Each structure stands twice: as structure tokens, then as C-alpha cells.
Amino acid sequence: MTACGFRNAMLVATLAGEPLYASCGYAAARRYEIPLANDLTLPVVEMRKHLPIHATCIRA
């Protein structure tokens, strides 16, 4: 991804998935709820990770 110029990654995780992504280096940025049908909501966590730049990356 860094070879294409990306420096950060962002995802939205369910609460059950938060520990998995945290173990991969993602940090919680904000929490919010996604509205669903029948007045239900899905609590989620926006997570971000900085992608290090490697000297060996070659841009196409």
C-alpha cells in the first residue's frame, strides 16, 4: 500500500472485531452507532493505523 502512496489506513470495526484490529496495530479513533431498521443500532469503532514508509518501496 505504501508503494501506491498510502500513508494511513482506516477501517470501521464492530466491537467484537476491535481487539483483532488493535492487535494488528490499529488504534481506536472514535466510536459511534450505525442506525439499522426497527430502531436498532450497531455500535462500531473507527480505527486508524499509520503505514511506515520503507526505503525499498518502488513507485510505478
FENGI-V987101 format. One line per field, one symbol per residue. ss: DSSP state (2 for helix, 1 for strand, 0 for the rest). phi: phi as a letter, one per 40 degrees, with the letter a starting at -180 (. if undefined). A space follows every 10 residues. Layout:
ss = ???
phi = ???
This chain:
ss = 0222000111 1111000222 2220001111 1111102220 1111111111 0000000000
phi = .cccgcbabb abbccccdcc ccccgcbcba babccbcfgc bbcbbcbbac bccbcccbcc
